[in-house]
Amino acid sequence: MPSNTRYDFVPDLLFYFNTLFLIIYLKKIDISFKKFKILTIFFLFLFIFSIFKINNFYSTYKAVNQKKNNTVYFESIIKNIKDLSEKNPSYPIIIISTNVWDYELVSSIFKFLQYKDIKNKIFLRLDYTEKDMKNELEKIFYERLNDVSFQKAKINSWSNNPKNEWGYDDIKKYAKTNNCIEFQILTKNFTKEINSTCKNLTKYIYN
């Protein structure tokens, strides 16, 4: 069953490769069924199938294109942070999570900043509390992100590689200052105003 995501692309491609090989095979064996050649019946089936497949191809194309745009956008944000860090090597970078579902993104951002060889201290601040969590899964994510923010020893119990995936600096060691780089993670429907005191502010807005 197609998922209408970019992951449908490879199965779709394989289907048409296999179809080509089947056509070649049917042409060679030249079998008929009730006076109709199997190849003719197969072409009729393929035509009908393709009509229904066109819409799926378009959905897959949109998913692939959206993924490409999201990647370019994310890379541009990371590059901006990289440029700011080079200009201000002593400025701490404050990553602000505004939604507990930022969970994987929080880890990805840290890994990308590490890959870019950014030497600034990187802190994680959560703009929500445990009381804001709506279910048990959100509570688990909150507890883990809170562990990361304060660099609690509990990280070692649920992460195989805490230093490389969640190695933020302890937020308790962050001395509030205007000389900092703020990176806000926001969803498109986020309406709350975040008071920023940093001289440099970057917003990453996603769906």
trRosetta pair geometry for C-beta under 8 A, 3 or more apart (Angstrom, degrees):
i j d omega theta_ij theta_ji phi_ij phi_ji
2 8 4.9 40 -148 -118 97 134
2 11 7.8 -164 -101 82 80 134
2 56 5.3 78 68 -152 173 127
2 59 7.8 109 138 81 132 130
2 60 7.5 -81 -168 -65 128 109
3 7 6.2 10 54 65 129 109
3 8 6.0 -163 45 -57 75 102
4 8 6.7 16 -79 -22 16 146
4 56 7.0 -114 -93 -144 78 73
4 59 4.3 -51 -143 146 98 133
4 60 6.6 -123 -145 -68 45 61
4 63 6.3 151 152 -44 61 139
5 8 6.1 131 61 -11 53 93
5 60 7.4 17 87 -121 17 67
5 63 4.7 -167 -146 -177 38 155
6 9 5.9 -18 -179 -14 58 117
6 60 6.8 113 -109 -166 34 75
6 63 4.8 -147 -47 122 66 104
6 64 4.4 115 -113 -87 98 69
6 67 5.1 -28 -41 -3 146 152
7 10 7.2 -40 -174 23 51 101
7 11 7.9 39 142 2 68 106
8 11 5.9 -67 -160 49 50 107
8 12 5.6 53 148 -27 81 111
8 56 7.1 -121 159 168 154 103
8 59 8.0 32 44 96 155 97
8 60 4.6 -109 76 -106 120 121
8 63 7.6 83 25 55 108 145
9 12 5.8 -63 -151 36 26 113
9 13 6.3 25 155 -19 65 108
9 60 5.8 150 -72 175 72 126
9 64 6.3 69 -62 -74 134 131
10 13 5.7 -54 -147 35 31 111
10 14 6.3 31 155 -18 65 106
11 14 5.6 -55 -145 38 33 112
11 15 6.4 43 154 -29 65 101
12 15 5.7 -49 -153 25 31 116
12 16 7.0 19 155 -10 62 103
12 53 7.9 139 -136 -169 106 118
12 56 7.7 -178 -98 122 127 113
12 57 6.9 130 -157 -100 152 81
12 60 6.6 -61 -21 -55 154 178
13 16 6.3 -62 -156 38 32 102
13 17 6.5 33 149 -18 66 107
14 17 5.5 -55 -147 37 35 114
14 18 6.1 34 156 -18 69 107
15 18 5.9 -60 -151 39 27 109
15 19 6.3 32 150 -25 64 107
16 19 5.2 -43 -142 32 37 119
16 20 6.6 45 155 -23 63 98
17 20 5.8 -52 -156 29 31 112
17 21 6.7 26 150 -13 64 105
18 21 5.7 -55 -150 38 35 110
18 22 6.2 37 151 -21 67 107
19 22 5.6 -56 -148 36 31 112
19 23 6.4 35 153 -23 65 103
19 46 6.5 110 -157 -119 130 126
20 23 5.8 -52 -151 31 31 112
20 24 6.7 30 152 -17 63 104
21 24 5.7 -53 -153 35 34 113
21 25 6.4 34 150 -19 65 107
22 25 5.5 -54 -147 37 34 113
22 26 6.1 31 156 -17 68 107
22 42 7.1 -152 131 -168 115 149
23 26 5.9 -55 -143 39 29 107
23 27 6.3 32 155 -23 63 108
23 39 7.0 82 -148 -141 67 98
23 42 7.1 -175 -98 115 71 137
23 43 8.0 72 -117 -76 108 84
24 27 5.8 -57 -151 33 27 114
24 28 6.7 27 152 -21 62 106
25 28 5.8 -59 -156 32 32 110
25 29 6.5 13 158 -8 68 108
26 29 6.2 -60 -140 42 32 100
26 30 7.9 109 160 -64 54 33
26 31 7.5 -87 -153 32 75 91
26 38 5.5 -131 -155 104 114 107
26 39 4.5 150 132 -86 118 84
26 42 5.9 -112 -83 10 178 156
27 30 7.0 17 179 -65 32 75
27 39 5.8 74 -79 -100 61 145
29 38 7.7 -12 88 51 109 139
30 37 7.1 -48 -157 -142 60 112
30 39 7.6 -29 -111 -15 48 123
31 37 7.4 124 85 -155 41 64
31 38 4.7 26 79 -8 90 130
32 35 6.3 -3 169 -134 125 12
32 36 6.4 153 -161 77 82 29
32 37 5.1 -53 -101 -95 78 50
32 38 6.8 -138 -99 -22 23 74
33 36 5.7 -32 69 67 72 84
33 37 7.9 86 19 -158 70 9
33 38 5.9 80 -8 -76 107 77
33 41 6.7 -15 48 -20 121 152
36 40 5.6 -116 -179 74 89 124
36 41 5.6 91 132 -53 122 102
37 40 4.4 93 65 0 90 103
37 41 7.1 -161 94 -4 49 83
38 41 5.6 -56 -151 38 36 112
38 42 6.1 38 151 -23 68 106
39 42 5.6 -53 -147 35 31 113
39 43 6.5 34 153 -21 64 103
40 43 5.8 -51 -150 33 31 111
40 44 6.6 33 151 -19 62 104
41 44 5.7 -54 -154 34 32 114
41 45 6.5 33 149 -18 65 105
42 45 5.6 -53 -150 37 35 113
42 46 6.2 36 151 -22 67 106
43 46 5.5 -52 -144 37 32 114
43 47 6.3 38 154 -24 64 103
44 47 5.8 -50 -150 30 30 113
44 48 6.7 25 154 -13 62 105
45 48 6.0 -60 -152 39 31 107
45 49 6.1 30 153 -19 67 112
46 49 5.6 -56 -143 40 29 113
46 50 6.1 34 156 -26 65 106
47 50 5.9 -54 -148 30 27 112
47 51 7.0 33 152 -25 60 99
48 51 5.9 -49 -158 23 34 114
48 52 7.2 22 151 -7 63 103
49 52 6.1 -64 -160 41 36 104
49 53 6.0 34 147 -25 71 115
50 53 5.2 -59 -141 38 35 116
50 54 6.7 57 158 -45 66 86
51 54 6.4 -35 -163 -2 29 113
52 55 7.2 -54 -178 27 42 104
52 56 7.5 33 137 -8 67 112
53 56 5.3 -62 -158 42 51 114
53 57 6.1 56 146 -27 79 100
54 57 5.7 -53 -153 31 32 113
54 58 6.7 31 151 -19 64 103
55 58 5.7 -53 -153 33 35 112
55 59 6.6 35 150 -19 66 104
56 59 5.6 -52 -149 35 35 112
56 60 6.3 36 152 -19 66 105
57 60 5.7 -56 -149 38 31 112
57 61 6.2 36 152 -23 65 105
58 61 5.5 -51 -147 34 32 115
58 62 6.5 33 153 -19 64 103
59 62 5.8 -53 -151 34 31 111
59 63 6.5 31 151 -19 64 106
60 63 5.6 -55 -149 36 33 112
60 64 6.3 31 154 -18 67 106
61 64 5.8 -56 -148 37 30 109
61 65 6.1 27 155 -17 65 110
62 65 5.7 -57 -144 40 29 110
62 66 6.1 31 157 -21 65 108
63 66 5.8 -54 -145 36 28 111
63 67 6.4 31 154 -20 62 106
64 67 5.8 -56 -151 35 29 113
64 68 6.5 32 151 -21 64 105
65 68 5.6 -51 -151 33 33 114
65 69 6.5 31 152 -17 65 105
66 69 5.7 -55 -148 38 33 111
66 70 6.2 35 153 -21 66 106
67 70 5.7 -53 -146 36 30 112
67 71 6.3 32 154 -22 64 106
68 71 5.8 -56 -151 34 29 112
68 72 6.5 28 153 -17 64 106
69 72 5.8 -53 -147 36 32 111
69 73 6.2 33 153 -19 65 108
70 73 5.6 -56 -148 38 30 113
70 74 6.2 30 155 -19 66 107
70 206 7.3 61 -141 -129 109 102
71 74 5.8 -53 -145 37 29 110
71 75 6.2 30 155 -19 64 107
72 75 5.8 -56 -148 37 28 112
72 76 6.4 31 153 -23 63 105
73 76 5.8 -55 -152 31 30 112
73 77 6.7 29 151 -18 63 103
74 77 5.8 -54 -154 33 34 111
74 78 6.5 31 151 -15 67 106
74 112 8.0 -129 155 -98 105 170
74 204 7.2 52 -117 -147 66 124
75 78 5.7 -54 -147 39 34 111
75 79 6.2 37 153 -22 66 106
76 79 5.6 -51 -146 36 31 114
76 80 6.5 37 151 -24 62 103
77 80 5.6 -52 -152 31 32 114
77 81 6.7 31 151 -16 64 103
77 183 7.7 104 169 -145 110 108
77 202 6.1 133 -155 165 87 126
77 204 4.9 54 -143 -93 164 105
78 81 5.7 -53 -152 36 34 111
78 82 6.3 39 148 -23 65 105
78 109 7.7 -164 -94 -140 98 69
78 112 5.0 -78 -122 144 142 131
78 113 7.0 -143 -145 -74 96 65
78 116 6.4 178 165 -42 106 146
79 82 5.3 -52 -148 35 34 117
79 83 6.4 36 153 -20 66 102
80 83 5.8 -51 -148 34 31 111
80 84 6.4 29 153 -16 64 106
80 202 5.5 149 110 -116 130 140
81 84 5.7 -56 -147 39 32 111
81 85 6.2 33 155 -21 66 107
81 93 6.6 60 -164 -132 114 136
81 113 6.6 -59 116 -106 138 104
81 116 7.9 115 90 73 98 161
81 118 7.2 -24 131 -95 100 155
81 181 6.6 120 -141 153 79 138
81 183 6.1 8 -96 -84 128 129
81 202 6.1 -113 -70 33 84 164
82 85 5.8 -57 -147 35 27 111
82 86 6.6 27 155 -20 63 105
82 113 7.8 -169 -75 -129 79 68
82 116 4.8 -103 -98 170 121 144
82 118 6.2 -120 -112 -76 67 110
83 86 5.9 -56 -152 33 30 110
83 87 6.6 23 154 -12 64 108
84 87 5.8 -60 -149 41 32 107
84 88 6.0 -22 166 31 69 108
84 91 7.4 -69 149 72 95 143
84 181 5.0 127 128 -118 135 136
84 200 5.1 138 -151 173 138 159
84 202 7.4 -138 -10 -35 152 127
85 88 6.5 -79 -132 66 25 72
85 89 6.6 63 167 -101 66 50
85 91 7.2 -135 -118 65 56 100
85 93 6.7 -27 -88 -60 110 122
85 118 4.8 5 131 -143 171 107
85 119 7.4 149 165 43 120 63
85 120 4.8 -121 -140 -11 109 128
85 181 6.6 -78 -73 -2 72 165
86 89 6.9 10 -143 -66 25 86
88 91 3.8 19 138 -2 119 125
88 120 7.7 38 105 -91 78 135
88 179 7.3 -163 -167 -176 129 87
88 181 6.7 154 77 -49 132 111
88 200 7.1 -168 22 -9 153 145
89 119 6.4 10 -156 72 97 111
89 120 6.4 -152 -161 -73 44 87
90 120 7.6 100 168 -116 3 90
90 179 7.2 -6 102 146 98 126
91 120 6.0 -19 80 -133 62 135
91 179 5.4 -127 -107 154 89 76
91 180 5.2 158 -171 -119 93 31
91 181 5.1 92 128 -20 126 91
91 198 8.0 93 -172 -154 120 107
91 199 7.8 -97 -124 47 140 110
91 200 7.2 56 160 27 161 126
92 120 6.1 159 -123 171 30 102
92 121 4.5 -34 -119 74 90 102
92 122 7.4 172 -170 -84 75 24
92 123 6.0 25 167 -3 122 112
92 169 7.7 -92 -143 52 115 144
92 174 6.2 169 140 -131 167 94
92 177 7.6 106 26 50 110 114
92 180 5.1 -24 64 -126 79 100
92 181 7.3 -155 98 32 39 76
93 113 7.2 -165 93 -148 164 153
93 118 7.3 18 -17 149 150 140
93 120 5.0 97 -17 109 100 129
93 121 7.0 -177 26 90 72 49
93 122 4.7 -16 69 -111 108 72
93 123 7.0 170 86 24 54 68
93 180 7.3 162 -92 -175 23 83
93 181 4.7 -26 -108 74 71 107
93 182 7.9 165 -161 -86 54 21
93 183 6.3 19 -179 -6 97 117
94 123 5.2 -18 -112 69 65 103
94 125 5.8 5 -174 1 101 119
94 174 7.2 83 -97 -146 105 148
94 180 5.7 35 -10 159 111 131
94 181 7.0 169 20 84 71 51
94 182 4.9 -21 66 -111 105 68
94 183 6.7 175 85 26 51 72
94 198 6.6 -159 31 -57 123 141
95 106 6.8 128 137 -137 139 81
95 109 6.0 136 -126 113 143 146
95 110 7.6 -82 -20 -67 164 81
95 122 6.6 30 -14 -178 110 93
95 123 6.9 -171 25 90 74 48
95 124 5.0 -25 71 -106 105 66
95 125 7.1 165 82 23 51 69
95 168 7.4 -105 35 -113 123 131
95 183 4.9 -24 -106 74 62 110
95 185 7.0 30 -178 -22 87 109
96 125 5.1 -22 -107 71 72 99
96 126 8.0 151 -157 -100 58 14
96 127 5.6 47 179 -35 100 116
96 182 6.5 11 -12 -170 117 95
96 183 6.8 172 17 84 74 52
96 184 4.8 -19 62 -111 115 65
96 185 6.5 -165 87 19 59 75
96 194 6.5 115 141 -167 158 157
97 100 7.5 77 147 -93 123 32
97 102 4.3 -161 -144 67 105 149
97 106 5.7 -19 -79 -82 131 120
97 124 6.6 17 -10 -171 110 97
97 125 7.3 -177 23 87 72 46
97 126 5.3 -24 66 -113 105 62
97 127 6.4 -166 87 16 49 84
97 128 7.8 -74 110 18 88 100
97 145 6.4 -83 63 -171 164 144
97 185 5.4 -5 -112 51 53 126
98 102 7.2 96 44 -35 53 139
98 127 4.6 -16 -107 59 63 130
98 128 7.1 102 -165 -29 39 105
98 184 6.9 34 -29 -172 120 90
98 185 6.1 -165 15 83 86 73
98 186 5.7 23 35 -102 144 60
98 187 7.3 -135 88 4 113 82
98 190 5.7 54 122 -134 146 145
98 192 7.2 -178 -158 60 125 119
98 194 7.1 -100 -90 -63 123 133
99 102 5.1 119 73 -28 78 94
99 128 7.4 70 -102 -17 25 144
99 185 7.3 -111 31 114 88 103
99 187 5.8 43 -25 -22 153 118
99 190 7.3 -114 -44 -85 114 119
100 103 6.6 22 161 -50 60 95
100 128 6.4 -91 -48 75 89 145
100 132 7.7 168 -29 100 119 108
100 133 6.5 43 -29 -102 164 89
100 138 5.0 92 90 -157 152 86
100 141 4.7 113 167 103 105 122
100 142 5.1 -47 -122 -70 131 80
100 145 6.7 -154 -138 12 74 147
101 138 7.8 -48 -56 -112 77 89
101 141 7.2 24 -84 151 40 168
102 105 4.7 -77 -167 57 69 115
102 106 5.2 81 131 -41 96 95
102 145 7.7 75 77 -108 94 148
102 185 5.0 92 -128 121 140 147
103 106 6.1 -57 -157 21 19 111
103 107 7.4 7 152 -7 56 103
103 141 4.6 -83 -79 -149 132 116
103 144 7.2 51 -138 81 108 124
103 145 6.4 -112 -109 -59 72 114
104 107 5.8 -58 -159 38 39 109
104 108 6.2 39 147 -21 71 108
105 108 5.4 -54 -143 38 35 113
105 109 6.2 40 158 -24 68 102
105 185 6.1 136 118 -146 135 144
105 206 7.6 -160 -105 24 153 157
106 109 6.1 -50 -149 31 26 111
106 110 6.8 25 153 -16 59 106
106 124 6.4 57 -161 -130 119 135
106 145 6.3 88 40 -121 172 107
106 148 7.0 115 139 100 134 161
106 166 8.0 37 122 -118 102 82
106 185 7.4 -93 -77 -18 74 165
107 110 5.9 -57 -154 35 33 111
107 111 6.4 28 153 -17 67 108
107 165 5.1 -2 -156 178 112 86
107 166 6.1 -44 -109 -76 91 76
108 111 5.8 -58 -148 38 32 109
108 112 6.2 30 156 -18 67 107
109 112 5.9 -57 -147 37 29 109
109 113 6.3 26 156 -17 65 108
109 183 7.3 158 -172 132 143 145
109 185 7.5 -109 -45 -74 152 125
110 113 5.9 -59 -149 38 29 109
110 114 6.3 30 153 -19 65 107
110 122 6.6 146 -122 125 84 148
110 124 8.0 -40 -69 -62 118 118
110 165 7.0 91 84 174 126 31
110 166 6.7 103 64 -112 166 28
110 167 6.6 153 172 48 133 68
110 168 6.2 -94 -108 -61 133 83
111 114 5.6 -54 -148 37 31 113
111 115 6.2 36 152 -23 65 105
111 164 6.9 47 -109 159 91 76
111 165 6.4 -8 -66 -119 109 51
112 115 5.4 -51 -146 34 33 115
112 116 6.4 29 154 -15 64 105
113 116 5.7 -55 -148 39 32 109
113 118 4.7 -53 179 34 86 134
113 122 6.1 118 112 -92 154 153
114 117 7.5 36 173 -76 38 31
114 118 7.2 -84 -85 40 26 85
114 164 7.0 -175 114 -152 170 65
114 167 7.4 69 -78 57 137 121
118 122 7.3 79 105 -57 121 120
120 181 7.1 33 145 28 167 127
121 169 4.7 -7 -170 -13 99 157
121 174 7.9 179 124 -98 131 82
122 168 5.5 -101 107 -130 88 73
122 169 6.1 137 64 3 48 94
123 149 7.6 53 179 -150 76 70
123 168 6.0 94 -132 179 28 110
123 169 5.3 -55 -81 66 73 94
123 170 7.9 -28 -120 89 94 21
123 171 5.2 108 -165 -101 111 71
123 174 4.9 28 -94 -74 164 133
124 145 7.1 -125 145 -174 138 85
124 148 5.6 3 56 119 154 103
124 149 4.5 -112 91 -99 98 73
124 168 4.5 -39 -10 -138 104 172
124 171 6.6 -86 66 -64 57 113
125 149 6.5 99 -100 -139 29 122
125 171 6.1 125 -86 -127 73 135
126 129 7.7 125 117 -78 117 40
126 142 7.5 96 -158 -148 155 78
126 145 5.8 110 -84 127 126 118
126 146 6.4 -46 -7 -85 153 70
126 149 5.8 -82 -17 -60 100 155
127 192 7.7 168 151 98 131 140
127 194 6.4 -56 -120 -109 151 118
128 132 4.4 -89 -171 51 107 154
128 133 8.0 116 144 -53 122 68
128 142 7.4 -96 102 -119 108 114
129 132 5.6 113 57 -3 60 99
130 133 5.7 -36 -167 3 49 118
130 139 6.7 50 -152 -130 90 83
130 142 5.6 143 -103 131 66 148
130 143 7.7 48 -104 -68 110 73
130 146 7.8 -15 -62 -48 96 151
132 142 8.0 154 67 -100 89 143
133 138 4.0 172 -152 114 93 111
133 139 4.6 117 145 -72 159 67
133 142 5.3 -94 -71 -18 130 146
134 138 5.5 66 41 21 68 156
135 138 5.2 97 55 11 68 102
135 139 7.2 -123 105 -7 38 92
136 139 5.4 -53 -150 34 36 116
136 140 6.5 39 152 -22 67 100
137 140 5.6 -50 -152 31 35 112
137 141 6.5 32 151 -15 66 104
138 141 5.6 -53 -148 39 35 111
138 142 6.1 38 152 -23 66 105
139 142 5.5 -52 -145 35 31 113
139 143 6.3 32 156 -21 65 104
140 143 5.9 -54 -149 34 29 110
140 144 6.5 24 155 -15 63 108
141 144 5.9 -60 -149 39 30 109
141 145 6.2 24 157 -14 67 109
142 145 6.0 -60 -145 41 29 105
142 146 6.0 31 155 -21 65 110
143 146 5.6 -56 -146 38 27 114
143 147 6.5 36 150 -24 62 102
144 147 5.4 -47 -152 29 34 116
144 148 6.6 34 149 -19 64 102
144 155 7.7 98 -155 -111 74 70
144 158 6.2 -93 -112 90 113 149
145 148 5.4 -49 -150 34 38 114
145 149 6.3 42 151 -24 67 103
146 149 5.6 -47 -144 33 33 114
146 150 6.4 3 164 10 65 107
146 152 7.6 18 120 0 75 130
147 150 6.7 -78 -148 55 22 86
147 151 7.6 55 160 -119 57 9
147 152 4.3 -90 -143 47 74 109
147 154 4.9 -101 -125 75 133 105
147 155 5.0 163 144 -66 120 79
147 158 7.9 106 62 41 164 122
148 151 7.0 18 -168 -77 30 49
148 155 6.4 100 -82 -99 61 123
148 166 4.6 -102 -118 -172 111 113
148 168 5.7 74 165 28 89 122
149 168 6.9 -21 -107 90 33 145
149 171 4.8 -5 170 -16 84 133
150 170 6.0 31 -164 -148 42 81
150 171 5.8 -62 -84 34 56 99
150 172 6.3 52 -135 -23 83 103
151 155 7.1 -45 -153 -14 47 140
151 168 6.7 -142 -67 82 97 78
151 169 7.1 -53 -41 177 138 25
151 170 4.2 -83 25 -84 125 82
151 171 8.0 165 -4 2 88 68
152 155 6.2 137 76 -23 65 86
153 156 6.1 -32 176 15 64 112
154 157 5.4 -47 -166 24 59 116
154 158 7.2 19 151 6 80 103
155 158 6.9 -86 -159 50 35 84
155 159 5.3 -21 171 25 79 124
155 162 4.3 94 137 -124 119 140
155 166 5.8 -155 -154 95 132 140
156 159 6.8 -68 -107 57 22 83
156 162 5.9 -73 -80 -16 58 143
159 162 4.3 106 93 -75 132 78
159 165 6.0 -156 -164 70 127 128
159 166 5.7 -92 -111 12 170 132
161 164 4.7 -26 152 45 114 106
161 165 5.1 97 92 -8 90 110
162 165 6.4 -77 -126 55 22 90
162 166 4.9 -52 -155 57 67 105
162 167 6.6 114 140 -70 65 72
163 166 7.8 -16 -42 59 8 62
163 167 4.5 41 -165 -81 43 125
164 167 6.4 33 -54 -16 14 123
168 171 7.7 12 134 -50 122 80
169 173 6.1 -90 157 65 107 122
169 174 7.3 122 104 -63 114 88
170 173 4.7 77 79 2 95 107
170 174 7.9 -152 104 -21 55 79
171 174 5.4 -33 -161 3 51 120
176 197 7.0 28 -174 80 98 152
177 180 5.7 126 82 -33 86 105
177 197 7.8 167 107 120 22 117
178 197 5.6 -100 -100 154 68 87
178 198 6.5 151 -162 -125 46 28
178 199 5.5 76 156 -44 86 89
179 198 7.9 -22 116 -142 6 69
179 199 6.3 7 -108 0 39 124
180 197 7.6 48 43 93 119 82
180 198 4.1 -87 81 -117 89 105
180 199 7.0 134 47 21 47 78
180 200 7.3 -136 106 44 43 87
181 198 6.1 137 -105 179 9 141
181 199 8.0 -43 -82 64 52 76
181 200 4.5 -22 -116 81 71 120
181 202 7.3 11 178 5 91 108
182 196 5.2 -160 65 -145 168 114
182 198 3.9 169 -21 30 106 146
182 200 6.7 167 23 93 69 61
182 201 4.8 -12 66 -112 108 69
182 202 7.0 175 92 30 57 65
183 202 5.1 -11 -110 71 68 103
183 204 6.8 20 -179 -7 88 109
184 194 6.0 164 -118 56 137 155
184 196 7.5 -83 -48 -81 125 124
184 201 7.1 11 -6 -169 110 93
184 202 7.2 -179 24 91 71 50
184 203 4.8 -19 66 -113 106 73
184 204 6.9 -177 88 27 54 68
185 204 5.4 -19 -111 69 58 106
185 206 7.7 -19 -167 14 81 109
186 190 4.5 -124 -164 46 92 148
186 203 5.8 -8 12 -169 127 103
186 204 6.8 155 27 79 73 50
186 205 4.8 -26 80 -102 101 73
186 206 7.6 146 84 21 51 64
187 190 4.8 120 56 -33 72 100
187 205 7.2 80 -171 -157 9 68
187 206 6.4 -50 -113 73 55 67
187 207 7.2 23 -153 168 83 15
188 205 5.9 87 -83 172 62 105
188 206 7.2 -102 -34 100 84 23
188 207 5.8 -1 -7 -108 123 48
190 205 7.9 -139 33 -128 116 91
196 201 5.1 46 163 -98 161 132
198 201 5.8 136 79 -69 105 77
